[in-house]
Amino acid sequence: MVDSNEHSAPRFTVIMPLYNHSAYIDQAIESVRNQTLGDWRLIVVDDESSDDSHDRALRHAADDERITVLRQSNAGPAAARNRAAAAATGEWMTYLDSDDMWYSHTLEAYADAIAANPNREFFYGRRDRISADGRIEKTAGEFQSGPTGARELLGRMYLSTMVVCHTRRLFEAVGGFDASLRSCEDYDLFLRMSMHTSFMPIGKSTGLRRRHGSNLSRQSGFSRFQEAGVISRFLSSGGSSLVPAWLAQRRLAKLYYSSARQYFKERSMSKACESISHSLRHRFTLKALGLGLLCRVLA
């Protein structure tokens, strides 16, 4: 169901999944409305919020025809982003979560980078942090000196949806987000994109990640196991030709070992045993062997 206005295609589509962020949604949307470059359309997809987030988004849409608000049954952020992407008409796609913010220059910075690099399809900026009391913490960013790709991304997930800008053509070429994933869906998307293009840093801060109690990262045995699964799928789908085999094996071994440690802390011994077995298959280490033996004793 479309709750607000449709209009002609802008250059940039801003995709915003929304779920129970009543305390933050106004500032998130206002940071888009305050852009120095006005050639954008914001598509908000409410994922069946139970607070007044949806109503707040609608008030912005009533006041600005560049904002479209959609609503769906709860299906997670990947499905919400896909829903927004299906409604996108602009050449370029960007993202902002409903509890984060942009700088006023964000879209202008992307436009300048696009003009300077007309053959590129993927750009990324730096992500700073904003505390609960509004203090901004600047970050240096990673891999800012030149184009990056599959090798760097396999080694570490250094990209964040809130500071990337890519063509709609690229998004459609890889099939969008995998809505079956409840974590690592962004990592999965970017790995698949790395088989089609490289990533160009713009050397500027373009996003502010808000730090609050409900969005602090909490690693779990499952999240680490799923991250390893995303990488394994990437490698088996053609990504193995883009990265050294030793790097892939080392990365998977470390992830599965981390998964096993988390499962051990969670007292899920059978799952810890499974993860450590995967780790040892990819790379033998004494510490992995020791953890595996301990898990089997306690299982």
Helices and strands as residue ranges (DSSP letters): E 12-18, H 25-33, E 40-46, H 53-63, E 67-71, H 77-87, E 92-95, E 101-102, H 106-116, E 122-130, E 136-137, H 150-155, G 161-163, E 164-167, H 168-174, H 185-193, E 200-210, H 221-236, G 239-241, H 245-265, H 269-282, H 286-298
